[in-house]
Amino acid sequence: MAYDVDLAERVRDLVPDGTTEKQMFGALAFMVNGNMACAVGPDDLLVRTGKSAYETAIAAGAEPMTMGARTMSGYVNVAADLVRGDALADWVSRGVATAESLPPK
């Protein structure tokens, strides 16, 4: 598996009931109402922030999410050292709130 299994377990404890999981691009994505909230990679957490909360997440230490040369607006990567302890709950709740604000798929 290409994602951090221990981090995925910690995320499972924080997402709401009914959240589904889907393997995508070597990561494990957590889907709320069919919308991706966050995803666990090998050494980071991808969080869906939406465009309105993107800059706040960057200011909190996240990095822009890039795929190749393209920066994905509304998504950030959070390094493993920023998701230790209680900080993970904050990042996961950001992604869940964004996913919950979108129409269900």
C-alpha positions in Angstrom: 0.0 0.0 0.0 1.2 3.4 -0.9 -0.6 5.3 1.9 0.3 5.7 5.6 -1.9 2.9 7.2 -1.5 4.4 10.7 -2.5 7.9 9.6 -5.5 6.4 7.8 -6.6 4.7 11.0 -6.4 8.0 12.9 -8.5 9.7 10.2 -11.1 6.9 10.3 -11.6 7.8 14.0 -12.4 11.4 13.1 -14.6 11.3 10.0 -18.4 11.1 10.4 -20.4 7.9 10.2 -21.2 7.1 6.6 -17.9 8.3 5.2 -16.7 6.0 2.5 -13.1 5.2 1.4 -11.8 5.0 -2.1 -8.2 4.3 -3.3 -7.2 7.0 -5.7 -3.7 7.7 -7.2 -2.0 5.6 -4.5 -3.8 7.4 -1.7 -6.8 6.5 0.4 -9.5 9.1 0.0 -12.3 9.7 2.5 -15.6 10.6 0.8 -18.4 12.5 2.7 -21.7 12.5 0.8 -19.7 11.3 -2.3 -17.3 14.3 -2.1 -13.7 13.9 -1.2 -12.9 15.5 2.2 -9.3 14.3 2.6 -6.9 11.7 1.5 -4.0 9.9 3.2 -0.8 9.6 1.1 2.5 8.0 2.0 3.8 10.9 4.1 1.1 13.6 4.0 -2.6 14.4 4.2 -4.4 16.0 1.3 -7.2 18.2 2.6 -10.0 19.7 0.5 -10.4 23.3 1.7 -12.4 24.9 -1.1 -11.3 28.1 -2.6 -12.6 30.3 0.3 -10.5 28.6 3.0 -7.4 27.8 0.8 -5.3 30.8 1.9 -6.1 30.2 5.6 -4.9 26.6 5.3 -1.7 27.8 3.5 -1.1 30.3 6.4 -1.5 27.4 8.9 1.4 25.6 7.3 -0.1 23.6 4.5 1.4 23.5 1.0 -0.4 23.9 -2.3 -1.4 20.6 -3.8 0.2 20.0 -7.1 -0.2 17.3 -9.8 2.7 17.6 -12.2 3.0 21.3 -13.1 -0.6 22.1 -12.1 -1.6 23.5 -8.7 -5.0 22.3 -7.6 -6.9 25.2 -6.2 -9.0 24.4 -3.2 -6.8 21.5 -2.0 -3.7 21.5 0.2 -1.1 19.0 1.3 -0.3 18.8 5.0 3.0 17.3 6.0 3.1 14.5 8.4 4.7 16.6 11.1 1.7 18.9 11.1 -0.9 16.2 11.7 0.6 14.8 14.9 -1.6 14.7 18.0 -4.7 16.8 18.1 -3.8 18.8 15.0 -5.1 16.1 12.8 -8.6 16.6 14.0 -8.5 20.3 12.9 -7.3 19.4 9.4 -9.8 16.6 9.0 -12.6 18.8 10.2 -11.7 21.4 7.5 -12.0 18.8 4.8 -15.2 17.3 6.2 -16.8 20.8 6.4 -15.9 21.5 2.8 -17.2 18.2 1.6 -20.4 18.6 3.6 -21.0 22.1 2.1 -21.1 20.6 -1.4 -24.2 18.9 -3.0 -24.2 15.2 -2.4 -23.1 13.0 -5.3 
